[in-house]
Amino acid sequence: MPPSGTLSPARVFQTRPFKRWLRSHRIKPSALLRAVEEMRQGLIDADLGRNLYKKRIALPGQGKRGGARTLIATRLAERWFFLEGFSKNQQGNIALAELKALQELGQTLLLLTDQELEQLLKAGTISEVHDE
């Protein structure tokens, strides 16, 4: 257990489609890790319910305001799952059906046992985000 007043280490994951989106926008993994640290400090853009959150991240050469939006499943603790990303000019609000599907996916991922998580990692369904 970490010393009093410190946060336990976060494990950050991304789905396969999110990883493709990330590469297509040339966003570095460090941007995701920075977003997680900001959220751990209470800087959350939107709570979408059922442990799903929206967080802005900067696109290369741009600030956060005109940058990208990411949807993350987390209990604001040890595990963080980046599920979807989109540019601000690409998509406004998320459709209700898509929101519900992402909430369900997030709930499923957050309930995984360590063994189930390792199986998904080995299968390539999700990958862990590490600083470059």
C-alpha positions as CSV (number, residue, x, y, z in Angstrom):
1,M,0.0,0.0,0.0
2,P,1.4,3.5,-0.8
3,P,2.3,5.8,2.0
4,S,-0.5,8.0,3.3
5,G,-1.2,11.0,1.0
6,T,0.2,9.4,-2.1
7,L,-1.7,7.8,-5.0
8,S,-1.3,4.1,-5.9
9,P,0.3,3.5,-9.3
10,A,-2.2,3.7,-12.2
11,R,-2.3,1.2,-14.9
12,V,-3.5,2.8,-18.1
13,F,-5.0,0.7,-21.0
14,Q,-6.3,1.4,-24.5
15,T,-8.6,-0.6,-26.7
16,R,-7.4,-1.6,-30.1
17,P,-9.7,0.9,-32.0
18,F,-8.5,3.7,-29.6
19,K,-4.9,2.8,-30.3
20,R,-5.5,3.1,-34.1
21,W,-7.1,6.5,-33.6
22,L,-4.2,7.6,-31.4
23,R,-1.7,6.7,-34.0
24,S,-3.7,8.3,-36.8
25,H,-3.6,11.6,-34.9
26,R,0.1,11.2,-33.9
27,I,-0.7,11.6,-30.2
28,K,2.0,10.3,-27.9
29,P,1.3,8.0,-25.0
30,S,2.7,10.6,-22.7
31,A,-0.4,12.7,-23.5
32,L,-2.7,9.9,-22.2
33,L,-0.6,9.5,-19.0
34,R,-0.7,13.2,-18.4
35,A,-4.5,13.2,-18.8
36,V,-4.8,10.4,-16.2
37,E,-2.6,12.4,-13.8
38,E,-4.7,15.5,-14.3
39,M,-7.9,13.4,-13.6
40,R,-6.4,11.9,-10.5
41,Q,-5.9,15.5,-9.3
42,G,-9.6,16.2,-9.9
43,L,-9.3,17.9,-13.4
44,I,-12.2,16.1,-15.1
45,D,-14.0,17.6,-18.1
46,A,-17.2,15.7,-17.8
47,D,-18.6,12.8,-15.8
48,L,-20.8,10.8,-18.3
49,G,-22.1,8.4,-15.6
50,R,-21.4,4.8,-14.8
51,N,-17.6,5.4,-14.4
52,L,-17.2,7.0,-17.9
53,Y,-15.5,10.3,-18.2
54,K,-14.6,12.8,-20.9
55,K,-11.1,14.3,-20.9
56,R,-9.6,16.8,-23.4
57,I,-6.1,16.2,-24.6
58,A,-4.0,18.4,-26.9
59,L,-3.4,17.4,-30.5
60,P,0.2,17.9,-31.7
61,G,0.7,21.6,-32.5
62,Q,-2.6,22.6,-30.9
63,G,-3.9,23.2,-27.4
64,K,-6.6,21.3,-25.6
65,R,-9.4,23.7,-26.5
66,G,-9.3,22.8,-30.2
67,G,-7.8,19.4,-29.6
68,A,-9.2,15.9,-29.0
69,R,-11.7,14.4,-26.7
70,T,-11.2,11.0,-25.1
71,L,-13.7,8.8,-23.3
72,I,-12.2,6.9,-20.4
73,A,-13.7,4.2,-18.1
74,T,-12.3,4.3,-14.6
75,R,-13.2,4.4,-11.0
76,L,-10.6,7.1,-10.6
77,A,-8.3,4.6,-9.0
78,E,-5.8,2.0,-10.3
79,R,-7.2,1.1,-13.7
80,W,-7.9,3.5,-16.6
81,F,-9.3,2.4,-20.0
82,F,-9.2,4.8,-23.0
83,L,-12.2,3.7,-25.1
84,E,-12.7,6.3,-27.7
85,G,-11.2,9.5,-29.1
86,F,-12.5,12.1,-31.5
87,S,-11.5,15.6,-32.6
88,K,-13.7,18.4,-31.5
89,N,-14.5,19.3,-35.1
90,Q,-15.2,15.7,-35.9
91,Q,-18.0,15.0,-33.4
92,G,-20.0,17.2,-31.1
93,N,-22.1,15.4,-28.5
94,I,-22.0,11.6,-28.3
95,A,-25.3,9.8,-29.2
96,L,-27.3,8.2,-26.4
97,A,-27.0,4.7,-27.9
98,E,-23.2,5.1,-28.2
99,L,-22.9,6.4,-24.7
100,K,-24.8,3.5,-23.3
101,A,-22.6,1.0,-25.3
102,L,-19.4,2.7,-24.0
103,Q,-20.7,2.7,-20.4
104,E,-21.4,-1.1,-20.7
105,L,-18.0,-1.7,-22.2
106,G,-16.4,0.3,-19.5
107,Q,-18.2,-1.5,-16.8
108,T,-17.1,-4.9,-18.3
109,L,-13.5,-3.8,-18.4
110,L,-13.5,-2.4,-14.9
111,L,-14.9,-5.7,-13.5
112,L,-12.2,-7.8,-15.0
113,T,-10.1,-10.0,-12.8
114,D,-6.3,-9.7,-13.1
115,Q,-6.3,-13.0,-14.9
116,E,-9.0,-11.9,-17.4
117,L,-7.1,-8.6,-17.9
118,E,-3.9,-10.5,-18.8
119,Q,-5.8,-12.7,-21.3
120,L,-7.1,-9.6,-23.1
121,L,-3.6,-8.1,-23.1
122,K,-2.2,-11.3,-24.6
123,A,-4.9,-11.4,-27.2
124,G,-4.2,-7.8,-28.2
125,T,-7.8,-6.7,-27.5
126,I,-6.4,-4.0,-25.2
127,S,-2.8,-2.8,-24.6
128,E,-1.1,-1.1,-21.7
129,V,0.0,2.5,-22.2
130,H,3.6,3.2,-21.3
131,D,5.6,6.4,-21.6
132,E,7.8,6.5,-24.7
